[in-house]
Amino acid sequence: MCTGKAGRPRDRLAKRDREVLSIADIAFLIEMGYTFLVAERTVTDRSLQMKEGTAMKCILTIEDEPEMTDLLALWLGKEGFEVMVASSGKEALRKIGTGSSPDLVLLDMVLPDMNGLEVCRRLRTMKKRPFPILILSAKQKLADKVAGLDSGADDYITKPFDFDELAARIRTSLRRADEITNRAHTIEIGDLLINTSARQVWRAGEQIDLTSREYDLLVLLARNVGHVLTKGCIFERVWGSDNEAGWEGIKVYINALRSKLNTNGKPNIISCVRGIGYILRL
């Protein structure tokens, strides 16, 4: 809904009119005294929503100026992001602390209850999934930018800013965060690639189907590449208290792994160290 300066409700904009509003149009309406009631999905209620086959990214804006909050929320929504808003540092910390992490945070430096630098530092100490923090601030001195980055922010953008530049920086930060996450869930050894999140294995670009036990055994060897693992260590780490395998069972699973990994003339990467155990070599 759009309301005028006097606060009396005006007619709702038709859907097609809302969709064609540019950022300049929205900024002009806000400058003229209109306000927009922005619908927000909180992090605690967030489910994975799909847009063109990709999960929507959730961005938290921490901003105490209602006009800027409205403008950012409407623009981010038009860009295809899910939006969550907080008007104070304590509100932001509470929302993230009691829910799941957003994918990115836009943080104002001047807030009514806390300094933006302190909010940034506290966000970085929370035991949550890491997320990029972009500071939006009217403070343009070099010392302020350095302080913001030293507090844990990934980027510092001065106000007023260009929305195209902000969009590019958001995309860059999200892409970098995704790359870090992917690396954290990936083991790459030569032509062997293991995605530990999806429990998938490739060798030389060819996906290999493994049983659950074969996969666990391969991951153990891969995480200790170049080190000999004794049969006792393998048995304890892969089978635990399950006495299903026995010493001969380990050999059976190793041979099964080799047969699947070494197809089409690929060199063997799992070696037996006689009398001790097994090693995965490059």
N, C-alpha and C positions, 0 to 999 in steps of 0.2 A: 504494500500500500504506500501511496505517496501522500504526504501531508504538507500543507502550506505553512507560512510563518505563524499564523494564528493557531496552528495545531488542529484545525478542523479537517476531518478526512475529505480528501478529494476523490474523484472517480479513480478506480483501479485502472492502471494502464492495461490495454489489451495485450494479450500474450505476444502477438507479432510486433507490437510497438516496443515492448520490453526487450525483445530479442534484437531489435535493430538499433537500440541505444548505443552510441559509441561512448568511450571513456570521457571524451570531451563533453558530450551531452550530459552525462551523469555529473561530472564536475561542475558544469554550469548550473544544473538544477540545485545541487547542494549549495553552491555559492549564492543562489537566489533565495535560499532559506528553506528549500524542500528537504525533507528527511525521508529515508527509506527504511522500512521495517525489514531487516535482514533475517531470513530463516537460518538457523544454525543447527547442525548436527553435532552433538557433543562426542568427544572421543569415546566415552563409555558406551554410547549407543552405536558406535560405528561398526559396520560390517563391511566386508570387502565388496565394493560395488564395482561393476565392470563398465568400462566405456571403451567401445571398439576393441574388446578383447583384453583390455589392460585395466588392472585395479586402479581406481581413482586415488590420486594422492591427496592427503589431508594436510592443509596448511593452517597453523595457528597464528593469528595476528594478536599481538599484545600491544594495545594502543588505547590511550585514555581519551583521545579526541573523537567524539561520535562521528563527525563529518569524515575524518580520515578512515575510521573503522568502516563506515558505510561504503566509502569509495573503494577501499581495498577489497572488502567482501564481495561487492558486486562485480568488480573487475576480475577477481580470482574465480568467481563462479562462471563468468563468461569464458574464462580460459580453460574451464573444465576441471577445476579443482574443487574438492570438498573443503568447506571453510568452517573453522571454529574460531571464536573470538573471546578475548579476555581484556577487561578494561583496567586491570591492575596486576602487579607482579604476584601477589598472593593468590589471586583467582587463577592465574595461569599455572602456578606451581601446584595448586590443589587439583586442577583438572587433569594435569599430566600425572600427578602422583596417585590419583585414584582411578586412572584409566590407562589406556595404552598410549604409546608415544605417537605424536603426529609425524608426518614425513618431513616437515620443515617448519621453522618458526621465523616469523617476522617480528622483530622486537624493537620497540621504541625505547630510547634512552631515558626519557623523562616520564616517570610514572607517578601517580599520586601517593603511593605508599612505599615504594622501594626504588632505589637507583637501578637503572637498566643493567649496569655492570654487575651488580649483586645478583639480579635475576639470572643473568647469563651464567655466572659462576655456579649458582645453585642448580641450574638446569644441567650443567656439566657433571655435577657430583651425584645426580640421581641415578639409581641403578635401573636404567631403562634402556631400550634399544636406542643407539645413538642416532641423532638427527642433526641436519645442518641448522645453524642459527645465523640469520641475516639481520644485522642492525640497521634500522632506518632512523636517521637522526638529523636534526638541523645543525648540530655541532659540526663544524667543518675544519677545525684546527687539527693539525697532524697529531698532536698529543692525544686528542680525543679518539682519533681513529686507531692509534696504537693501543690505547687503553682498552678499547672495545675488542680488538683482535686478541690482545693478551688475556682478556677475561674468558676467552673460549669461543668467540664468534668466528664464523667461517668467512664472513664478508661484511663490509661496512659501506652503506649507501647513504649519501647525503641528500637531505630534502632541500628544495624540491627536486624530484627525480623524474626521469622519463620512463613511462610504463614499458616501452619496448626494451629499454635497458634492464629494468627490473625483471621482466619476463625472461630475458636471456640469462641473467644471473641466477634466477630460480632454477631454470632448466639445467644450467651448468652444475649447480650445487646438488640437485637431485640426481643427476647422472653420475657425479663423482661418488655420492653416497651409495648408489646402487652398485657401482663397480667395487667399492670396498666391501659391501655385503657379499657380493658374488665371490670375491677372492677369499673371504672368510669361510665360505662354504665349498671351496674348491681345493682339491689336491691335484697338482699337475707334476708328473714325473716323466720326463721325456715325452713319448707319445701316449702315455697313460693319463687319462683325465677322469677324476672322480668328483661327482657332485654329491656332497654329503647331506645336503638338504633334501634332494630328491631321491637319494640312494640309487644313483645311476652311474654307470661306468662306460667309458669309451676307450678304445685303443686304436690309434691311427685313424681317428674319425669314425670308427665303426662302433656302434653301441653293442654292449655285451650283456646278455641276460644272465644274472647270477642268482642263486638262491640266497636267502637271508643269511645263512651261516657262511657261505662263500664270500658274500659281500663284507661281513664283519671281519673275516680273516684277512681279506685283501686290504681293508682300511687300516687294520692294525699293522700290517707289514709296511704299508705306504707311509704311515705316520712315523715309522721308525726306519725309513729308507737308509741303507748303508750300515745298519746295525743288526747283528745276529740276535734273534729272539730264540730263547730256549724253548723246548717243547713244553716245559712246565709253565713258562710265562704265557705261551700261546693258549694252552689249555685253560689256564685260570682266567685270562682276559676274554676269550671267545666263548668258552663253554661254562665257565664258572663252576657252580656246584652240580651242574648237569653231567652225569657220568656216561652220557650217550656215546661219546666218541672213543675215549681211550687213546692210547698212544698211536695205535694203528689207524684210528679214525682221522687223526690229524694228517697223516700221510695220504689217506684217501681224498681228503678235501684239497690238499695241496696239489695233488695230481689232477683233480677236477678243474681247479683254477688254471693250472698250466695249459690244459687242453683247450680251455676257452680263451685264454689270453694269447696263446701262441698260434692261432689259426693263420692260414695263408702265408706260412713261412716267417712269421714274426719271431724275433729272437726271444729266448727264454729270459725272464727277468727275476724269477724266483729260484734261488739256489739253495741246496741242502748243504749244511756244514756238518759233516759226519760226526755223530756222537754228541752234537750240541743242539742244533735246531735249524732254523731257516732264516734267509735274508733276502730282501728285495733290493736289487742293484739297478743302477741306471743303465 
